[in-house]
Structure formats: structure tokens, C-alpha cells
Amino acid sequence: MKFDEIQIRVRYGETDQMGVVYHGNYALYLEMGRIEWLRKIGVSYKEMEENGIMLPVVSMSLNFKKSAGYDDVINVKTQLKKAPTVKIEFDYIITNEKGEVLTTANTVLVFIDKRTNKPTRPPQYILKALENL
């Protein structure tokens, strides 16, 4: 399925005392990749929430291979794993400027109806946007 790639320059505040990106910051990098992936297919996360659909993460796994440090430019490649149902799943590969794999990851999110706070199918406009991939 379609993928998207973004670049991020690691900021000093994202590193720990060892000078490498603190592991908790990878969740933010994945979110940035996911939001841009949705934006590129014409789906605004903000508008989705304004229309009553929330998309919380229910599962996240990361596999660290190499470290990223301050001022490194990393690439976050985000790919939809399969067509969404009530859940939507993404795979990620984070590389450095040399193309070396730093981290692989996966997230699973669930479409939640804001009014009922219960899982729901994806909105039709998302399914329509995915038809064009």
C-alpha cells in the first residue's frame, strides 16, 4: 500500500544524557509520520476529530537497531499495512541520512465515535481516499 516519507531534524531537547534520542520521542515521530500520511491522501486529522471521530493508539511496537543523535536528520517512512476496518494499522521505518535503518515500528489505532466513545467503522471519506491509492 501507499507510503509517505517525512524528514525530521533531531532537536537537542529530544536527546538524553548519552546524546541519543530518548526512546519516548519515537512515539511523536510516528505520530508526525501518520498525520502527514493522512494529510497526503486528503484526510485532515483535525477535521476528522471535529467531525466526531477520534483515533487513539491501542498498540505500538518499536525495534531499535541504531541510535539517532542531536542534529541528525532522520527519515520516517509510514505505510498503511492493510485496508482499515474498525482498526487502522501502520508500519514505519526510520532511517538516517546514510539510509541505515535506525528503528522499525508498528502502530494500531481504533476509530472511535466521539459521541458514544465506542469503536466505529472508518468514515466514508477515508475509505474513498484510500480507493485512489
N, C-alpha and C positions, 0 to 999 in steps of 0.2 A: 504494500500500500504506500501511498504518498508519504514522503518525509520532508522535513524542513530543517534548516540549519541556521543557528544564530551564533554570533561571536560575543564573548564577554571578556573584558579585561578584569583580572582579579584585583580587587581593591585591598589595601593594607588591612583594613578592619575585618576582612574575611579570613585572615590567616591567624594561626595560633602562635604560641611561643617558639615553635620549631620552624616557623616561617612557611608553613604549608597551609593550604585551605582547610579550615576547620570542617570536619565531616558534616555538621549540621547545615552548612551553607549549600550543600549539594541539593537539598530539597528545594531551595529557592531557584537554583539553576534549572532544575527540572520544570518547575512551575513557569519560569520565563520561557523555556522552550515550548511547553504545552500551550501557553497563552498565544505565543506567536504562531504556532502551528494552526490553531483555531482561527486566528485573525487572517492568515493567508488563504484559508478556504472560505472566508467571508463571514465568520462567526465571531461576534464580539462577546467576550466573557461578561463584560459589564452589562450589555443589553440582555444577555441570557438571564442574568440574575435579576435585572429589572423586570423581566417577563415572568418571574416566579420559578426559575429553575436554578437550583444550587448544584454544585458538582464537587462534593468533598472527596478527598483521597481516602480510600479504605485499605489500601495496601501499597507499600513501597519497598522495593529491594534495591540495594546498591552493592556492586562488587568493585572494590578499589584495586587498581593494578599499579598505578604510579601516582605520584603527588603533583599537584599544581601549586605554584607559589605566587607571591606578590608580583604584580605587574605582568604575569603571564597572560597570554591571550588563549582562551580555550574556546573550542567549538562544541556546541551542544546540538547533536543531531537527534531529532524527535521523529518517531514513526508510529503511526497507528498500527497496532498489532492485528486487529481484526475489526470487522464491522460491529458497531455498538449495538447493545441490546439495552438492558437497564444499566449495564456497566459499559465503560469505555476504557480500553487498555492501551498504554503506550510503552514502547521500548525506546531507550536512549543510549547513545554512545557519545561519551565526552572525550575529545582528543586535544592534544596540544598543537602548537604551530608546526611541529615536525610531523604531525599525523599519527603520533603514538597514542594508543588507547590508554586513557587515564582511568576511566570509570565506565562501567556498563550499568544500566538501571532499568527498572520497570515500575510503572505505577498503574493502579486500577482505581478508577473513580466511579461513583454511582450518581446517576441523575436523580435528584430529589425535588419533589414538588414542594415549594416553599410554604404553601397554604396548609398542606396535610402533613408535611415532614415525613413523607413516605416515598420509597423508590417509585420511579415512573419511567416510561419509555422516553427515548430522546425526542425532543421537539421535531416536527416535520421539517423545519427549515434546516436543521442539522443533517438529517437524513438526505435531504435534497442536495445540500452542499457536497456531501460525500459521494453522491452519484456521479459527480463530474470529475472525480479523481482518476 
